[in-house]
Amino acid sequence: MSVTARFAELYGSGPDGVWAAPGRVNLIGEYTDFNDGFVMPLALPHTTVAAVSRRTDGVLRVHSADVPGGVMALGADDLVPLTETGWPAYPAGVVWALREAGHTVPGADIHLTSTVPTGAGLSSSAALEVVTALALNDLYELGLTGPELAVLAQRAENEFVGVPCGIMDQMASACCTDGHALYLDTRDLTQRQVPFDLEAVGLQLLVVDTRVKHALGDGAYAERRAGCEAGARALGVRTLREVEYAHLPAALARLTDEEEKIRRYVRHVVSDNHRVERVIALLDTDDVGAVGPVLTEGHTSLRDDLRVSCPELDLVVSSSLAAGALGARMTGGGFGGSAVVLTESADADTVTKAILESFTASEHTAPRVFPAVPSRGAHRVE
């Protein structure tokens, strides 16, 4: 059944429109966005689709085709941060954030369906937030830009849902374009669309969804963020973005032996910002294959300094490199989720086979492997 037909079945009439927002995968720059650093995500072809109609009675009704259960009704005037649980908190949080920002959103009927894998570190929550924000922006003629919608979606996740994420996921979902990666400075939200046509140079970027999420990851993201903030305070800067890579050894020397964990966090963030700049320089000179070793460096840093990897992610990296991949790293928050692998197109099948066989030999759940095709950001479908 089409999304519009299902909407009509649920709510008694057709929607006022249909919108889509993609998930994302991050090429390089991890745990840097909440440190005012650099990131380089690209949108995936996997999207969350929302059929939406206006309401004028202050009621928000939401339904998901992907989660068991019926329509949930909420009062727009009654939305309070940290009180809603489960997936409805995300669209509800967007309504709350828009209204808190002074925008008139008197309610809506929303039906959602998604092809963005959940729990894979591919920003299914950001896609849900952004598609809701874009639909309400269009329906109520709020006049907000993509970056403005992303900021409000981030506020919804931070303050309403209670997840202390940075801005990268929402900006990627709202602002990416076909065939490009998004080079984003999260300090001032300046962005640049960087051509990323791997097929033209005989390369592929594979996403490997390990299909696992370790309990160790619960709360770990917030702990790393707090540690980075502690590192900035210890170094007398507002955020770790202000620590230049050339001055990193001196900065690390200023931290005491008791701050060893913070030292590792600082080293990762400052060096990963530098890795983003290195990748940009390589893409600008069309030396795309040389990006591979930088990705692998990033994984080593995430594994050893930030300590957010896991056996399955490490296995993706080691098995793909052994099979001839140019580079690989975990992507996203870690402790499961996904990795990215850069490989020659001619070797993609061999690399994929090696990853699958390594998981079988290690008695891990078989991962899902698919190519990352740089796709468009949030848009109206009909």
Legacy VTK file of the C-alpha trace (Angstrom):
# vtk DataFile Version 3.0
C-alpha trace
ASCII
DATASET POLYDATA
POINTS 382 float
0.000 0.000 0.000
1.316 3.474 -0.893
2.085 5.990 1.836
-0.775 8.214 0.668
-3.272 5.334 0.603
-2.234 4.236 4.077
-2.533 7.828 5.316
-6.086 8.024 3.946
-6.928 4.705 5.577
-5.635 5.954 8.936
-6.995 9.492 8.929
-10.006 9.412 6.610
-8.660 11.603 3.785
-5.513 12.057 1.743
-2.472 14.008 2.989
-1.632 17.594 2.069
1.745 16.390 0.871
4.541 13.830 1.112
8.144 14.553 2.072
11.364 12.520 2.386
14.592 12.962 4.353
17.627 10.674 4.106
19.846 8.901 6.539
23.528 9.628 6.297
26.915 8.015 6.560
29.914 10.006 7.732
33.048 9.713 5.613
35.388 11.295 8.170
35.211 13.469 11.282
33.751 11.557 14.230
32.878 12.998 17.654
34.001 16.363 16.281
30.658 18.082 15.699
29.914 18.821 19.347
33.455 20.178 19.601
32.780 22.838 16.914
34.900 20.809 14.506
34.779 19.594 10.906
32.718 16.707 9.522
32.131 15.247 6.075
28.899 13.248 5.789
26.966 12.225 2.699
23.285 11.440 2.406
22.215 7.886 1.638
19.416 6.866 -0.742
17.617 5.384 2.276
14.918 7.788 3.459
12.191 8.380 5.977
8.986 9.375 4.172
6.216 11.383 5.819
2.693 11.949 4.561
1.344 14.942 6.472
-1.786 17.081 6.730
-2.489 20.259 8.668
-4.661 20.378 11.763
-6.053 23.453 13.480
-7.132 21.998 16.816
-3.793 21.672 18.620
-3.637 17.887 18.148
-0.613 16.013 16.830
-1.395 12.509 15.553
1.477 10.255 14.499
1.715 6.758 13.064
4.602 4.632 11.830
4.323 1.802 9.343
7.502 0.310 10.808
6.533 0.053 14.480
3.647 -2.053 15.820
0.776 -0.023 17.195
-1.901 2.397 16.153
-2.139 6.150 15.834
-0.834 8.096 18.814
-2.471 11.438 19.632
-0.684 14.182 21.563
-1.667 17.702 22.546
0.659 20.248 20.947
0.149 22.565 23.945
0.983 19.746 26.350
4.384 18.748 24.982
7.028 18.771 27.727
10.707 17.834 27.249
11.829 14.415 28.474
8.291 13.129 29.021
7.653 11.261 25.762
9.320 7.913 25.098
9.943 5.841 21.996
9.884 7.015 18.406
6.956 9.504 18.784
9.242 11.696 20.909
11.130 12.698 17.769
8.292 14.234 15.707
6.753 15.571 18.923
10.089 17.172 19.774
10.170 18.907 16.409
6.706 20.376 16.967
7.821 21.515 20.425
11.056 23.068 19.086
9.213 24.939 16.315
6.673 26.318 18.759
9.395 27.238 21.272
11.088 29.196 18.486
7.896 31.202 17.993
6.467 29.421 14.955
2.773 28.664 14.668
2.231 24.926 14.381
-1.362 24.176 15.460
-1.088 20.425 14.937
-0.728 17.804 12.219
-1.569 14.282 11.120
1.589 12.354 10.225
2.125 8.889 8.760
5.726 7.683 8.475
7.602 4.892 6.790
11.351 4.443 6.496
14.085 2.494 4.737
16.835 3.956 6.968
18.173 1.074 9.075
17.589 1.718 12.778
20.391 1.120 15.259
22.982 1.122 12.484
24.499 4.531 13.184
23.022 5.922 9.957
20.926 8.677 11.554
17.437 7.253 11.384
16.431 9.650 14.178
17.738 12.704 12.314
15.877 11.641 9.175
12.673 11.389 11.215
13.212 14.817 12.757
14.161 16.545 9.522
11.314 15.133 7.433
8.865 16.277 10.112
10.435 19.729 10.269
10.444 20.158 6.482
6.823 19.070 6.121
5.629 21.466 8.820
7.797 24.241 7.394
6.148 23.830 4.003
2.597 23.312 5.234
2.608 26.277 7.598
4.798 28.464 5.362
7.353 29.110 8.090
10.052 30.185 5.632
12.905 28.335 7.339
16.053 27.304 5.464
17.577 23.838 5.502
20.253 24.789 8.080
17.614 26.457 10.260
15.463 23.332 10.162
18.519 21.244 11.069
19.246 23.416 14.116
15.651 23.099 15.317
15.730 19.337 14.738
18.923 19.109 16.786
17.262 21.095 19.572
14.384 18.633 19.511
16.776 15.717 19.990
18.934 17.467 22.610
16.291 19.074 24.777
13.047 17.204 24.127
14.301 13.653 23.577
17.364 14.097 25.796
20.112 12.859 23.443
23.176 15.185 23.459
23.965 14.813 19.742
25.868 17.336 17.673
24.537 19.040 14.559
26.075 16.825 11.846
23.259 14.307 11.401
20.499 16.865 10.994
22.584 19.075 8.683
23.433 16.098 6.491
19.803 15.019 6.216
18.610 18.553 5.493
21.377 19.905 3.268
23.256 17.205 1.314
23.041 17.104 -2.478
23.254 14.360 -5.106
26.777 13.218 -5.922
28.443 15.240 -3.187
29.766 14.951 0.335
29.021 17.802 2.725
32.081 19.550 4.168
30.626 21.210 7.242
32.212 23.550 9.757
30.023 22.923 12.790
31.229 26.085 14.540
29.529 28.505 12.155
27.596 26.007 9.970
29.334 27.118 6.791
29.183 24.312 4.284
30.598 23.273 0.981
29.278 20.618 -1.356
32.295 18.535 -2.424
31.970 16.440 -5.611
32.187 12.778 -4.643
31.670 10.710 -7.786
33.526 7.543 -6.877
32.203 5.575 -9.841
33.949 7.962 -12.223
37.333 7.043 -10.730
36.648 3.326 -10.358
36.026 3.323 -6.612
33.212 2.329 -4.262
32.382 3.264 -0.715
30.719 0.357 1.044
28.598 0.635 4.170
28.809 -2.396 6.435
25.973 -2.541 8.952
27.162 -4.963 11.622
23.572 -5.349 12.891
24.838 -5.218 16.473
24.602 -2.713 19.285
26.511 -3.369 22.474
25.076 -2.310 25.823
28.425 -0.647 26.587
27.354 2.094 24.201
24.497 3.205 26.477
25.576 6.528 27.938
29.024 6.308 26.351
28.355 9.101 23.869
27.394 11.503 26.657
30.467 10.449 28.656
32.777 11.191 25.709
31.128 14.556 25.200
31.586 15.425 28.864
35.215 14.304 28.663
35.862 16.516 25.655
34.310 19.462 27.446
36.511 18.751 30.464
39.535 18.699 28.156
38.609 22.081 26.724
38.285 23.530 30.224
41.634 22.092 31.254
43.272 23.689 28.212
41.543 27.031 28.724
39.613 27.008 25.442
35.901 27.136 24.720
35.938 23.975 22.590
38.590 21.579 21.309
38.230 23.134 17.847
40.462 25.929 19.153
43.381 23.533 19.676
45.431 23.601 16.464
46.865 20.330 15.222
50.375 21.777 15.112
50.061 22.593 18.820
48.585 19.236 19.834
51.771 17.808 21.471
52.117 20.901 23.650
48.433 20.778 24.572
48.625 17.101 25.558
51.708 17.801 27.684
49.687 20.288 29.729
47.285 17.555 30.881
48.211 15.684 34.045
48.723 11.942 34.417
45.359 11.821 36.200
43.764 13.169 33.012
44.969 10.303 30.788
41.464 9.544 29.532
40.853 13.196 28.710
44.225 13.286 26.959
43.093 10.478 24.668
39.827 12.238 23.883
41.620 15.488 23.064
44.103 13.685 20.831
41.313 12.022 18.864
39.209 15.143 18.311
42.085 17.403 17.271
43.613 14.773 14.991
40.246 13.865 13.438
39.628 17.520 12.593
42.989 17.426 10.838
42.005 14.240 9.020
38.920 15.957 7.608
41.118 18.729 6.250
43.478 16.147 4.742
40.582 14.367 3.017
39.319 17.655 1.578
42.783 18.421 0.209
42.972 14.990 -1.422
39.523 15.296 -3.001
40.351 18.773 -4.272
43.346 17.340 -6.111
41.415 14.277 -7.345
43.654 11.940 -5.339
40.623 10.027 -4.105
42.317 6.682 -3.521
44.686 8.289 -1.030
41.691 8.976 1.214
41.697 5.292 2.196
44.659 5.331 4.617
43.230 8.445 6.292
40.017 6.559 6.987
41.999 3.721 8.545
43.919 6.184 10.716
40.581 7.501 11.883
39.470 4.023 12.904
42.648 3.446 14.881
42.039 6.697 16.744
38.408 5.832 17.469
39.439 2.376 18.653
42.473 3.280 20.755
41.963 6.884 21.887
38.196 7.298 22.048
37.622 3.553 22.655
34.219 3.409 20.980
34.825 0.505 18.606
33.906 -3.143 19.173
35.063 -6.554 17.890
32.616 -6.559 14.973
33.683 -3.113 13.733
37.362 -3.989 14.134
36.734 -7.180 12.154
35.188 -5.220 9.272
38.279 -3.050 9.103
40.860 -5.832 9.380
39.134 -8.246 6.991
38.459 -5.609 4.344
42.028 -4.324 4.430
43.370 -7.878 4.184
41.195 -8.362 1.087
42.656 -5.299 -0.628
40.437 -2.403 0.448
42.057 1.027 0.336
40.844 2.003 3.782
38.091 1.446 6.332
36.762 2.801 9.600
33.801 2.641 11.928
31.325 5.467 11.461
28.829 6.945 13.878
28.749 6.613 17.640
30.319 3.162 17.788
29.860 0.083 20.020
28.169 -1.500 17.008
26.442 0.134 14.100
28.263 0.574 10.817
31.642 0.933 9.164
32.642 2.392 5.807
35.078 0.721 3.422
36.761 2.428 0.463
37.709 -0.013 -2.276
38.434 -0.278 -5.955
35.190 -1.084 -7.756
36.824 -4.166 -9.279
37.590 -5.448 -5.773
34.227 -4.646 -4.165
32.826 -8.176 -4.479
36.043 -9.711 -3.148
36.098 -7.325 -0.198
32.424 -7.944 0.553
32.950 -11.704 0.452
35.928 -11.433 2.802
33.911 -9.429 5.321
31.010 -11.891 5.246
33.317 -14.896 5.579
35.171 -13.324 8.500
31.892 -12.783 10.348
30.849 -16.375 9.705
34.196 -17.676 10.949
33.907 -15.548 14.104
30.293 -16.665 14.651
28.989 -13.111 14.451
25.605 -12.233 12.960
26.014 -11.687 9.221
26.362 -7.974 8.414
24.508 -6.092 5.709
26.777 -4.592 3.037
25.653 -2.010 0.486
27.229 0.814 -1.543
26.985 4.374 -0.258
25.574 6.448 -3.110
25.755 10.200 -2.328
22.127 11.319 -2.522
19.950 14.384 -2.109
18.872 15.862 1.179
15.339 16.420 2.459
12.769 17.330 -0.193
9.086 17.291 -1.033
8.018 14.190 -2.921
4.473 15.161 -3.851
LINES 1 383
382 0 1 2 3 4 5 6 7 8 9 10 11 12 13 14 15 16 17 18 19 20 21 22 23 24 25 26 27 28 29 30 31 32 33 34 35 36 37 38 39 40 41 42 43 44 45 46 47 48 49 50 51 52 53 54 55 56 57 58 59 60 61 62 63 64 65 66 67 68 69 70 71 72 73 74 75 76 77 78 79 80 81 82 83 84 85 86 87 88 89 90 91 92 93 94 95 96 97 98 99 100 101 102 103 104 105 106 107 108 109 110 111 112 113 114 115 116 117 118 119 120 121 122 123 124 125 126 127 128 129 130 131 132 133 134 135 136 137 138 139 140 141 142 143 144 145 146 147 148 149 150 151 152 153 154 155 156 157 158 159 160 161 162 163 164 165 166 167 168 169 170 171 172 173 174 175 176 177 178 179 180 181 182 183 184 185 186 187 188 189 190 191 192 193 194 195 196 197 198 199 200 201 202 203 204 205 206 207 208 209 210 211 212 213 214 215 216 217 218 219 220 221 222 223 224 225 226 227 228 229 230 231 232 233 234 235 236 237 238 239 240 241 242 243 244 245 246 247 248 249 250 251 252 253 254 255 256 257 258 259 260 261 262 263 264 265 266 267 268 269 270 271 272 273 274 275 276 277 278 279 280 281 282 283 284 285 286 287 288 289 290 291 292 293 294 295 296 297 298 299 300 301 302 303 304 305 306 307 308 309 310 311 312 313 314 315 316 317 318 319 320 321 322 323 324 325 326 327 328 329 330 331 332 333 334 335 336 337 338 339 340 341 342 343 344 345 346 347 348 349 350 351 352 353 354 355 356 357 358 359 360 361 362 363 364 365 366 367 368 369 370 371 372 373 374 375 376 377 378 379 380 381
